[in-house]
């Protein structure tokens, strides 16, 4: 078979929640408070090779809700996916792993956060979409700035 006939493969084989934690440390008193909480979202992700052409991406989210200094709830969630990435040009692999894989997983993470907050007795938390392409561009710019700074020293 010639190299021209080898088609790239990019597919999502499995989506699953790898880890989920919910803490409501001030229940039941927190339910009596009618103030709107301040909700902070921290999100990160990583991709690791599981075997040849198979990768796992884990999107890690921490959703922290507080009213003043009082903890309302804390959710930690790892939304994972198994991806087939075969015959992908090397220069495109980084883009797929840092933009496309997290983009495909985020709606599932978002749905899980909404479901967990509702089941915990709170108003649903609906996370705003995240632009992973923009985050990737920021990361690349920061790495370039760091490399330029390191070469000056």
N, C-alpha and C positions, 0 to 999 in steps of 0.2 A: 504494500500500500504506500502510495507516495504521500509526502507531507501535505500536499495541497488538499488531499481528501480527508484529512483529520479535522473534524469539526470541533470547535470549542464547546464545552459543556459547562453550564452554570445552572444548577437547579437546587432548590430547597427540598431536602428529603424528609426532614422531621423538625417540628417545632414543639418545644416543651418547656415547662417551668422547671428549672434546675434547683432553685432554692427560693423559698418564700417565708418571710417573717413579718408578723404584725404584732406591735406592742401598743397597748392602750393603758399606760401606767396609772392614769388618774381616773379610771372608770370606777364607779358610776358618776362621780361628781362632775366630770368634764361634760357630761351630757346636759347638765343644767345650765351651762354657760352658753349664751346665745350669740356671743361675739363671733365675727368671722376670723378664722385662723389665718396666720401667715404660713404659707406653704412653700417650702424650699424643695427643689428637685436637684439632685446631683446624679449625673448619668455618666457611665463610662462603659467601655466594651473592649473585648480582646478576642482575637481569633487564633486558634491553634490548629496545627495539622494533626488529625487523628490517625490517618493512614494515607497512602499515596492517593492524591486527588480528592481526599475527604477532609473537610475542615469543620470545626465547631466554633461558632461565634456565640459569645455570651454577652448580652446587654445587661449591665448591672445598674439598677436604679435604687436610690435612697430618697424616699418621700417623707419629709419631716414637717409635721403640722404643729404649730404652737399658737397659743393665745397668750401674748406677753411672754413670760418666762415659763409658763405652764405647758407641759407636753400634752398635746391632744392625742396624736398617734404618730407612730414611726413604722414605715413599711420599708423592707428591704426585699428586692425581687431580682432574681436572675432569670431572664428570659433567654432561652438558648435555641439554637438551630444547627442542624447538620446540613452542610452544603456540599454538593459535588462541584468541584472546580478542576476541570481537566482541559488540557490543551489550551489554556489561557495564556496569551503572550505575557511575558514577565512584567513589562511596563504597565499592563492593565490589572495585574493581580492585586497590587496595593490599592488601587481605586475600588475594585470590587469588594475587597475585605474591609475597607474603611468607610465606604459609602453605601454600596448596594446591600451588603449583608445586614448592617444595622437598620437600614431603611426598611427592609423586609420584615425584621423582627419587631420594630417599634410599635406598629398597630396592635400586636398581641400583648406587648408589655402594657400599653396604654389601657387596653380592655381589662387586663388583669388588675391593674391599680384601681380602676373604676369599680370593678366587681368587689374587690377586697374592702374598699372604703364603705361601700353600700352595705355589705354583709356585716361590717363592724358597727353599723348603726349610725354612720355619718352620712352627710350629703355626699353624693359621688364626686370624686376628684377626677376631672377630665384633663389630662395632660395636653398641653399645646404641642403641635407638631415640632419636630426638630429637624433642622437642615444639616444633615450629616456632611453634605458637600462643602458647606461653608465651614464647618468645624474642621474638616480635613484641610481646607485651604489655610485656615488659621494655624493649624499644627505645622503644615509645611513651611509657612512664613516664619514661624517661631524657630523651627529647626534651622532654617537658612540664616536667620539672624544670629542664633547661637553659634553656628559654624563660622560665620563671618567674625563674630566677636572672639572666638577661640583662635582664629588664624591671626588676629591682630596682636594677641598676647605673645 
